[in-house]
Amino acid sequence: MSKVIVGISGNEKELSDGSNIQYVAVARDLSEGVKVAGGLPIHVRFLLDEFANIGLIPKFEKLIATIRSREISASIILQAQSQLKAIYKDHADTIVGNCDSTLFLGGKEKTTLKELSETLGKETIDLYNTSETRSNQKSFGLNYQKTGKELMSQDEITVMDGGKCIFQLRGVLPFLSDKFDITKHKNYKLLEDYDKRNFFDIQKYLATREKAKLRKNTVITTMNIQLE
């Protein structure tokens, strides 16, 4: 497995514009390079963290609709869904519609809460109403009916336990789940959170990657050449 990390500053727009062109070029070249049905032999995934800070990717709404058939996927990570609408305007719904799954980790932004509550749908509940009339003769009444209620209201989503998340997958009913405890992952010991010595210094790596690396068992052959 190989990965390419594109790191940019959120305060430097000119760098964001350059990286956006790079994303489009890579996705286009990969898509056009597919020669067989079924897509690429090795799946390629774009992890677009802080998607709102990347800036506008040209024709992304069309790109995300076509790459899915080429064994290419994109994970869009946002702080709030309103960020997507602020950048892509009317195309925001198209982008969301081409995503087969949605994972909500928590938040309180109104647009996100409203749309999530609506997409979760409603459940049917039994409603009983009782009445009592007090006069010379008491009378009682009981009314029964079925009605719909949001599966989770905006208020309920707002106060959702921080250890919970909501996952929606196309064709499957949404469900409430526990967030994964990363400390229980078998590779957690490789992270910087576990040991500060695991920190990957990208600047140091780029500065030294072209230099020769000698080991204790490296054999060095010295040759003397005389030019006549």
N, C-alpha and C positions, 0 to 999 in steps of 0.2 A: 504494500500500500504506500502511495506517495501523496504528499500534500504540499500545496503552495499557499503561503500565508502572505496576504497583502495588508500591511498595517499602515494606516494614515492618520494624521491628526485631524480631529473634528473641527479645528479652528482654521484649517488651511483649505479653502474651497478649491483652489487651483489643483491641489493634489487629488481631491475627490473627483474632479472632472476627469483627470487622467486615469484614475483607477476605474471609473465607469466605462470609459472607452475600452479598457483592457478586459473587463467582464464581458462586454458585448462581443469583442473580437474572439475571445477564447470560446464562448458558447457557440458563436457562428462557425468557427473553424471546426469545432468538434461535431456540430450538426451536419455540416457539409461533407465532413470526412467519413460519415457513415456509408459504407458500401453494401452492407447486408441488412436484410430485414431483421427487426428486433433490436436495433440500436447498437451502441458500442459494446465491445466484448467485456469491458470493465466499466462498471458504473462510476459516473463522475457526479459529485455532490458539491454544490455551492453552499457554504455556511455563511450567510449574510448577517452577521451580528451587527447590532446598532444600525439597522437598515436605513433609518431616517437620516443618520449622519453621513451616509455614503453620498447622498444627493440623488438627483434624477438620473436613472439609467435609461438611455434612449430606447424607446419601443419595448420596454420591459414587459408590458402587458401582452405583447405578441410573442415575445421570446419565451415567457413562462408557459405559454399555451402550446408551443411547438417542441420544446426540448424534452418534454415528458415521454414522447414516443421514441426518443433516441437514447434511452438509458441515462438521462441527465436529470438531476433534480435540484431544487433550490429550497433551502430553509430560510424563511424570512423571520428575523427576530426583531420585535418592536417593543417599546415601552408602553405604547398605547396605539390603538387602531386609528385614532384621529391623525397620527403622524403620517400614515400612508395616504390619507385623503388630502392632507395639506400639500403633499408633493405631487401625487399622481392625479389629483382631482377626480374627474369622472371615470378614470381608468382604475381607480382603487378597487371598486367592486369586481371588476373583471379579474384583477390579480388574485383577490381573495377567492373568487369562484373557481380558479384553476388550482387551488390548494386542496388536496384531498383530506388533509388533517389539520386540526387546530388544537394547540395546547395553551391553556390559560393558566398562568402561574399565580395570578392575583393582581389586584390593582383597584383603583377607584375612579378612573377616568370615565365620565358619563357616557360618551359615545360607545366605548368598548363594552361597558356594562349593559347598556340598552340593547345593542346588537346581539350580545351573547345571550341575554335573557330571552330574546325573541327566537334565536336559533335553537335554544334548548327545547322550546315548545312548551306544551301544557300537559298537565295530567288531569284525569277525571276524579273528582271527589264527590262524596255523598254529603248533601247539605240538609240538615233538619232544622225546621223552624217551629217553635212552640209558641202558643198564644193562650192567654188566660183573660177572661172577661169577668169582672167583679160587679155584680148587681144583686138583685133579689135572688137570682139563681145563677150560680157560677157555671161557666162553660169553658171548656178547654179545646184547643185545636192543635193538630200536628200536621205540618206540611213537609213533604219529602221531595227532593229533586236532585238531579245530577248536574254538576256544573264544572267548568274548566278553571284551572288555576295554573299559573306559571310554575314550571318545574322548579325553578329558582328565580325569585324576584331580584331586582337590582339591589335591594337592601341586603338580601341574603348573600348575594355574591360578594358584596362589599366587605362583609364581616366574616367571610369564609376563613377557616383555619389556615394559618400560614404554612402548615405542613401538608395541605391538600392542593390538588390541582384538578382542572376539568379538561378532559380529552374528548375531542369529537373526530370521528373518522367516517368518511363517506360510506353510506349504506349500513352503518351500525349506530345503535342508540348511544347517545353521549353518556359518559359515566364519570363519577367522582372517584379520584384515586389518591393514594398517598404519594408524596414526592419521594424519589429514590434517595436514600442516604448514601451520599458519595463516599463516606468513610468506610463503607462496607464493600466497595468495589475492589476486586483483586489487584488492580493496578494503582490504587490510591497512593501507595507508598512511593510511586514515581512522580507525584506532584510536588510542587513547591510548598503547598499547604502542609504536607507531611514532613518535608525536610527542605530547608532553605537552600541546601546545596543542589537541589534539583532545578533551581532557577535557570532558565534558558536565556542567555544574554545574546539577543539577536545582533546587536551592534558589534560585539566581540567576535561573534561567529563570522559575520561578513568581512571583518577586518583580517581574520586569520585563515579563512578557508582556502586561499590561494597558496599559503605557505606549506612547505614540505613538512610532513610529520614523521619524525624518526622514532623508532622503538628500540628497545634494548637488543632485540634479535635482528635488527636491520643490518644487512650486509652492504658495505660500501666498497665499491671497486674504484681504485685510483688509477688513472691512465696518464702517462706522460707522452705527449705527441710533439715531435720536433718537425718544424716546417723548414724545408730547404729553400 
